[in-house]
């Protein structure tokens, strides 16, 4: 089956099972998806001071995300210009310079080449090897939104805010709860034998699985909202580059609804001042609170509010999830805890506990989900799976009409209530756009600019 035929099936919601395991499709994704989209690299709070850095990757490409001595954020390709060694091998730290461990070529944390051992003897000085103006290769595009640092390997990528589109409205719920914004802890990192797309799709809008996959969590009263009735009342929304879910709040005004999920008054006061009227109306008037979401291709968020102690204290938590592909059948999960910088200390501690209970490497939700995702990936590797298209048309009638009409939605994008796979189909449709667009670009012989020392 040709790639175009596979993409056509995906667009109509009949997904060839092989897309969750096929190495050739994964190789195409590297070139056509991850090389074109905006990719999440880090949160600004991970590198607060000049010299701070973390090392992250876009599939096979390693990058140093650093704040240089002037405070500017840089995303530098982590490959020495001399013989290609990985320059920085520590995952995080603080330094003014990076020194390659192979031959000790040295670069400032802004990327500039400053030191070459035996420069005169080995190269004849500047006449043989020019140092001035030479730098580690920067990512072609770098931008930030709400403290989230992104990079794109595509010089012609649209501006980040245009790429995110209406999805930005929902990101603000997680990261603009006060004028100071959010801070993060982590990431926890762990590998699962699952294709990266499965987690991204799940967080984009799969409310259908929660009453079943997470039934044990409901039974112990950790979190009552996964009950089927509660999930059906929430909205499935999609805007710009991503989509997600909400819960329907109990009848009440803005403050009452936020209190009901565990936010203290002092945080609600700051949300009132920080969120525009549209955000306040969505929570207070329409009664919807964003929960899980995914933006193309592999960045997800989750916002839930479990019970954290025997006294019945309910506390919300926010998590950032990155589904970092290792291969067609393995994913490295990056999981951060996020919290408003101005939140009281007791709340930060309780919210972190809530996060650990639910998500991260030992979270109860995480264990349930990964069991499903690894099974899907394993089954997709067999010969019989090559004959099967998976049914992802929930919410559609056979003639293509939707089971229910979109609701009157007080925010960007479109939204439905009830169960449906609208968001998964839309996310995979955008995945198809990238795959097809890059194929066309390659046919036109376009290539990236090459950096040289000459």
C-alpha positions in Angstrom: 0.0 0.0 0.0 1.4 3.4 -1.0 1.9 6.1 1.6 -0.8 8.2 -0.1 -3.3 5.4 0.2 -2.5 5.1 3.9 -3.0 8.8 4.4 -6.3 8.7 2.5 -7.6 5.9 4.9 -6.4 7.8 7.9 -8.3 10.9 6.8 -11.6 9.0 6.6 -11.2 7.6 10.1 -10.3 4.0 9.0 -6.7 3.8 10.3 -4.3 1.2 8.9 -3.0 -0.5 12.0 0.5 -0.5 10.6 0.9 3.3 11.2 1.5 2.3 14.9 4.5 0.0 14.2 5.8 0.4 10.7 9.5 1.5 10.6 9.1 3.0 7.1 6.3 5.2 8.3 8.4 6.2 11.2 11.3 7.2 8.9 8.8 9.3 6.9 7.6 10.9 10.1 11.1 12.0 11.0 11.5 13.9 7.7 8.0 15.0 7.2 6.4 15.6 10.7 9.2 16.2 13.2 11.3 18.2 10.7 8.4 20.6 9.9 6.3 21.2 13.0 7.2 23.3 16.1 8.6 21.0 18.7 8.5 21.6 22.5 12.0 21.8 24.0 11.8 23.0 27.6 10.1 25.4 29.9 11.8 28.7 30.7 11.8 28.0 34.4 14.2 25.1 33.8 16.9 27.6 32.7 16.2 30.6 34.9 19.7 32.0 35.2 22.5 32.9 32.7 24.5 29.8 32.0 21.7 27.3 32.8 21.1 24.7 30.2 19.2 21.4 29.5 19.9 18.9 26.8 16.9 17.8 24.7 16.3 16.3 21.3 14.1 16.3 18.3 14.0 12.6 17.5 17.7 11.9 16.5 18.9 15.5 16.8 20.4 16.6 20.2 20.1 20.2 21.2 21.5 22.3 24.1 18.7 24.7 25.3 20.6 27.4 27.2 20.3 30.9 28.6 23.4 32.8 27.5 25.3 35.4 29.6 23.0 38.1 28.3 19.9 36.2 29.3 18.9 35.2 25.7 17.6 31.7 25.2 19.4 29.7 22.6 18.7 26.3 21.1 22.1 24.9 19.7 22.7 21.7 17.8 24.8 19.6 20.1 27.4 18.6 17.6 31.0 19.8 17.5 32.0 21.5 14.3 35.3 19.6 14.2 34.6 15.9 14.1 30.9 15.7 15.1 31.2 14.7 18.7 28.3 15.5 21.1 29.6 18.6 22.8 27.5 18.5 26.0 26.9 15.1 27.5 25.3 16.3 30.8 21.5 16.5 30.8 21.4 19.8 32.8 23.7 22.3 34.5 25.2 25.7 34.5 28.2 26.8 32.5 29.6 29.7 30.6 31.3 27.4 28.0 30.9 24.0 26.5 34.0 22.0 25.8 33.9 19.0 23.4 35.3 15.9 25.1 37.1 14.7 22.0 39.6 17.4 21.0 38.5 20.2 23.5 37.1 22.7 21.0 35.3 25.2 23.2 32.2 27.2 22.7 30.5 30.0 24.7 27.0 29.3 25.9 25.9 31.6 23.1 27.4 29.0 20.7 30.4 31.0 19.5 33.7 29.1 19.0 36.3 30.5 21.4 38.9 27.8 21.9 40.8 25.5 19.6 43.8 23.7 21.2 47.1 24.4 19.4 45.3 26.7 17.1 48.6 28.1 15.7 50.5 24.9 15.5 47.8 22.7 14.1 46.0 25.1 11.8 48.4 28.0 11.3 46.1 30.3 13.3 43.3 32.3 11.7 44.9 31.8 8.3 44.0 28.1 8.5 40.9 28.0 10.7 38.8 31.1 11.3 37.3 31.2 14.7 35.7 34.6 14.7 32.0 34.4 13.7 31.9 30.6 13.9 29.2 29.1 16.1 27.4 25.9 16.9 24.6 25.4 14.5 21.4 27.1 16.0 18.0 25.6 15.5 16.4 27.3 12.4 13.5 28.7 14.3 13.1 29.3 18.1 10.2 30.9 19.9 8.3 30.8 23.2 4.7 31.0 24.3 3.6 31.1 28.0 7.1 30.1 29.0 7.1 27.1 26.7 10.2 27.0 24.5 9.7 25.6 21.0 12.1 25.0 18.1 11.5 24.1 14.5 13.9 22.5 12.0 12.0 24.2 9.2 13.3 27.6 8.3 10.0 28.3 6.5 7.8 27.2 9.4 5.0 29.7 10.2 5.4 31.8 13.3 4.8 29.8 16.5 1.6 31.7 17.4 0.2 31.2 14.0 1.1 27.5 14.2 -0.7 27.1 17.6 -3.6 29.2 16.4 -6.7 29.0 18.7 -5.0 26.4 20.8 -3.2 29.2 22.6 -6.4 30.2 24.3 -6.4 26.9 26.1 -2.7 26.9 27.0 -3.4 30.1 28.9 -5.6 28.2 31.3 -2.6 26.1 32.4 0.1 28.7 32.3 -1.4 32.2 33.0 -3.0 31.7 36.4 -1.1 34.7 37.7 1.1 37.5 36.2 4.2 35.4 37.2 3.2 32.4 35.1 4.1 28.8 35.8 7.2 26.9 37.0 7.9 23.3 36.4 9.6 20.3 38.1 11.1 17.4 36.2 11.0 16.0 33.8 10.5 12.4 34.9 11.6 10.2 32.0 10.7 6.7 31.2 10.4 4.5 28.1 7.4 2.5 27.0 7.1 0.0 24.2 4.5 2.0 22.4 4.2 4.2 19.3 4.3 7.9 20.1 1.1 8.8 18.3 -1.1 6.6 20.7 -0.4 8.8 23.8 -0.8 12.0 21.7 -4.2 10.9 20.4 -5.3 9.7 23.8 -4.7 13.0 25.5 -6.3 14.9 22.5 -9.8 13.7 23.3 -10.3 10.1 24.4 -13.0 10.4 27.1 -14.5 7.1 25.9 -11.8 5.0 27.6 -11.8 6.7 31.1 -14.9 5.0 32.6 -13.4 1.6 31.6 -9.6 1.8 31.6 -9.6 3.8 34.8 -12.5 2.0 36.6 -10.3 1.0 39.5 -9.5 4.7 40.2 -13.2 5.5 40.4 -13.8 2.5 42.7 -11.4 3.8 45.3 -12.9 7.3 45.0 -9.6 8.9 44.1 -11.2 10.8 41.3 -14.9 10.6 40.6 -15.0 12.5 37.3 -14.0 9.5 35.0 -17.5 8.1 35.5 -19.3 7.8 32.2 -22.0 10.4 32.9 -19.4 13.0 33.9 -17.2 12.5 30.8 -20.2 12.7 28.5 -21.2 16.1 29.9 -17.7 17.5 29.1 -16.8 19.1 25.8 -14.4 17.8 23.1 -12.9 20.9 21.5 -10.4 21.4 18.7 -8.7 24.7 17.7 -5.7 25.5 15.7 -3.0 22.8 16.0 -4.6 20.8 18.7 -7.6 19.8 20.8 -8.6 18.5 24.1 -11.3 17.8 26.7 -13.1 19.6 29.4 -15.2 18.6 32.4 -18.6 20.2 33.0 -18.5 22.0 36.3 -21.3 21.9 38.9 -23.7 24.8 38.6 -22.1 27.9 40.0 -20.3 31.1 39.2 -16.6 31.5 38.4 -15.3 31.4 42.0 -17.6 28.6 43.1 -16.6 26.4 40.2 -12.9 26.9 40.9 -13.3 26.3 44.6 -15.1 23.1 43.7 -12.0 21.6 42.1 -9.7 22.7 44.9 -8.3 26.1 44.0 -7.8 28.4 47.0 -9.2 31.9 47.1 -5.9 33.6 46.7 -5.2 31.8 43.5 -8.7 32.4 42.2 -8.2 36.2 42.9 -5.1 36.1 40.7 -6.9 34.1 38.0 -9.6 36.7 38.0 -7.1 39.4 37.4 -4.9 37.4 34.9 -7.6 35.8 32.7 -9.5 37.9 30.2 -13.3 37.9 30.2 -13.5 35.0 27.7 -11.6 32.6 30.0 -13.7 33.6 33.0 -16.9 33.2 31.1 -16.0 29.7 29.9 -15.5 28.6 33.5 -18.2 30.7 35.2 -21.0 31.0 32.6 -20.6 28.0 30.4 -19.1 25.9 33.2 -16.4 24.1 31.3 -12.8 23.6 32.7 -10.1 22.3 30.3 -8.5 19.0 31.3 -6.3 17.0 28.9 -5.1 18.3 25.5 -2.6 17.7 22.7 -1.0 20.0 20.2 0.6 18.7 17.0 2.6 16.6 16.9 3.5 15.2 20.4 3.0 17.7 23.2 0.2 17.1 25.7 -1.1 18.6 28.9 -3.3 17.3 31.6 -5.3 19.1 34.3 -7.1 17.0 36.9 -8.2 17.3 40.6 -8.0 14.1 42.7 -8.5 13.6 46.4 -5.1 13.7 48.1 -5.7 12.8 51.7 -8.0 10.9 54.1 -9.9 14.2 54.9 -11.1 14.4 51.3 -8.9 17.4 50.3 -9.3 18.0 46.5 -6.3 19.6 44.8 -5.7 20.2 41.1 -2.5 19.5 39.3 -1.1 20.3 35.8 1.3 18.2 33.9 3.2 18.6 30.6 3.7 15.4 28.6 6.1 14.9 25.7 5.8 11.7 23.6 9.4 11.6 22.4 9.8 8.9 19.7 12.7 6.4 20.0 11.5 4.1 17.2 8.3 3.1 15.6 7.5 0.9 18.6 9.1 2.7 21.5 8.5 6.1 23.1 10.4 8.0 25.8 7.9 9.9 27.9 8.9 13.2 29.4 6.6 14.2 32.2 6.8 17.6 34.0 4.8 18.9 37.0 3.7 22.5 36.4 2.3 24.9 39.0 1.7 28.6 39.2 4.8 30.5 40.6 2.7 32.5 43.1 0.8 29.5 44.5 1.1 29.1 48.2 3.7 26.5 49.4 1.1 24.2 50.9 -0.7 24.1 47.6 2.4 23.4 45.6 3.2 20.4 47.8 -0.3 19.0 47.7 -0.5 19.6 43.9 2.8 17.8 43.4 1.4 14.8 45.4 -1.7 14.8 43.3 0.4 14.7 40.2 2.6 11.8 41.4 -0.5 9.8 42.4 -2.0 10.1 39.0 0.7 10.5 36.4 4.5 10.1 36.0 6.3 6.9 36.0 4.3 5.4 39.0 1.0 7.2 38.6 -2.2 5.2 38.6 -3.6 6.7 35.4 -0.2 6.2 33.7 -0.1 2.5 34.6 -3.6 1.9 33.2 -2.9 3.8 30.0 0.5 2.3 29.2 -0.9 -1.2 29.5 -3.3 -0.3 26.6 -0.7 1.5 24.5 1.9 -1.2 24.6 -0.7 -3.8 23.7 -1.8 -1.8 20.7 1.7 -1.4 19.4 2.6 -5.1 19.9 -0.6 -6.2 18.0 0.2 -3.7 15.2 3.5 -5.5 14.5 2.0 -8.7 13.3 1.1 -9.8 9.7 -2.6 -9.9 10.4 -2.6 -6.3 11.4 -1.4 -5.4 7.9 -4.9 -6.4 6.7 -6.8 -4.4 9.2 -8.0 -0.8 9.3 -9.0 0.4 12.8 -12.4 2.0 13.2 -11.9 5.6 14.4 -15.2 7.1 13.2 -17.0 7.5 16.6 -19.4 10.4 16.4 -20.0 9.9 12.6 -22.8 8.3 10.8 -22.0 6.1 7.8 -23.0 8.9 5.4 -20.4 11.2 7.1 -22.9 13.3 9.2 -22.1 13.8 12.8 -24.2 12.0 15.4 -24.7 15.3 17.3 -24.3 18.9 16.2 -21.4 21.0 17.5 -22.4 22.9 20.6 -22.6 26.7 21.0 -19.0 27.1 22.1 -17.7 30.2 24.0 -14.1 29.8 22.9 -11.9 29.2 19.8 -12.6 26.2 17.6 -15.5 23.8 17.5 -16.7 21.5 20.3 -19.1 18.6 20.8 -20.4 17.0 24.0 -20.9 13.3 24.4 -18.4 10.7 23.1 -16.6 11.0 19.8 -13.3 10.7 18.0 -13.5 14.1 16.4 -10.2 15.3 17.9 -8.2 12.2 17.1 -9.4 12.4 13.5 -8.5 16.1 13.2 -5.1 15.6 14.8 -4.2 12.7 12.5 -5.5 14.8 9.6 -3.0 17.5 10.4 -0.4 14.7 10.7 -1.4 13.7 7.1 -1.0 17.4 6.0 2.6 17.4 7.2 3.4 14.1 5.6 2.0 15.1 2.3 3.4 18.6 2.3 6.9 17.5 2.9 6.7 14.8 0.2 5.8 17.6 -2.2 8.6 19.8 -1.0 11.1 17.0 -1.4 9.9 16.5 -4.9 10.8 20.1 -5.6 14.3 19.4 -4.5 14.3 21.8 -1.6 17.0 21.3 1.0 18.2 23.0 4.2 21.1 25.4 4.3 24.5 23.9 5.2 26.8 25.5 7.8 30.5 25.4 7.0 33.7 26.7 8.6 34.9 28.4 5.5 
